[in-house]
Amino acid sequence: MDITSDIHSQHISRQFNQELDELKTHLMAMGGLVEKQVQDAVGALLDHDSSLAERVVANDRAVNDMQIKIDEECTQVLARRQPTASDLRLVLAVIRAASDLERIGDEASKIARNAIDLIEADNGNRGFVEVRMISEHVRRMVRDALTSFARLDTELALKLVHEDDEVDNEYRSAMRSLMTFMMEDARSISSVLSVMWILRALERIGDHANNLAEYVVYLVKGLDIRHTDPEDLDKDMLEGKS
Amino acid sequence: MDITSDIHSQHISRQFNQELDELKTHLMAMGGLVEKQVQDAVGALLDHDSSLAERVVANDRAVNDMQIKIDEECTQVLARRQPTASDLRLVLAVIRAASDLERIGDEASKIARNAIDLIEADNGNRGFVEVRMISEHVRRMVRDALTSFARLDTELALKLVHEDDEVDNEYRSAMRSLMTFMMEDARSISSVLSVMWILRALERIGDHANNLAEYVVYLVKGLDIRHTDPEDLDKDMLEGKS
């Protein structure tokens, strides 16, 4: 290879790396917006702030637009750069991650819509303690999932896979106590159901954060750990099967 | 191009087309399994057949395995064939579709788990009429979505996008009548909640069928119609904006 073509190929490769970095940057921007949507949706409920809840519902469009833009960028990188190996895995992981972030956005929007109903019904704060607790947990999971993606930190990612089980336990326990409330006071049923939908949305946000963490492992290790039991996973990792 | 290299390139291209056809065949096989999972999960509930419900829960692993296999095949096609234009769109659409089918499988498994609880509680057939009606509707949607994918039939795909709104209306009306049941009889709360989770799962299956239909439009027209209002969509299509 002569010097000119070497410089040319370095230039191409620098441009390509820049494009891959941009994909990650845009994914992180989308993640930041989605985090804020979840925070605002729960905040709107806890502070009885209907107008904030309405803003969350309206902002969901911005989340959707970001996903479409990221998907287009990824498709263009695939078509023009034809990446292989870890570069290909990055692009595919970004496509998958954007899809999960979009679904987290949907859940935030559902939380906000139920918050509007609950604020209007003005029927006490039953279940709000549980909503606060589980929302703090899943918001930390989303934040950690995004951090692990940005830093390609598989240790942090694997920690998350375990935390999802904790959220599931908290969720089930909260659902049981809400069911008891319902049985004790039939007039509360409609409001308690709204709180249940909110808890279900939070539990699903935890699932999506878990998916994000799995993509980080796929990205770094080239290992697809979806549908793998967390216990087996640790064993596989320790035994160096990845 | 001399004859030998021409024959060689025809051979490559025939092989490539064969690989793309195989991706579609495997996606259809996964779709067939997922359709059966939904049918069996609902059938288990309506026929009070716990052992069928348990088989559905156990079979979810097969669905997950199929998704991982399809994803691997798609990644290999991307890495080795570096497809562009409509071939690239096909591979990306298959990745997305497999993800939605996997989630439909998850929902079928949730339906089966709730069916097991309901059969055990033996607390009457409240809400079963609604479950039957909505399940028939969403199963038809899943079947049509797969057909539209296999035939690249955008007309059928666009019909589905409208049907999802109908399912949402049926779902909301069913939820309202179930809430009334709950208020009238506090002892029914736990069972009615299980039926509500089943209806919610069916409603989400309709959403995923809708996503599948959107990928068909993306695939054929190169147009991303996710997050587009169905009304605007018809207008765009009629005005030839695609």
Interface residues (C-beta under 8 A of the other chain):
Chain A: R61 N64 D65 Q67 I68 D71 E72 T75 L78 A79 Q82 T84 A85 L88 R89 L92 I95 R96 S99 M179 M182 M183 A186 R187 I189 S190 L193 M196 R200 D224 R226 H227
Chain B: R61 N64 D65 Q67 I68 D71 E72 T75 L78 A79 Q82 T84 A85 L88 R89 L92 I95 R96 S99 M179 M182 M183 A186 R187 I189 S190 L193 M196 R200 D224 R226 H227
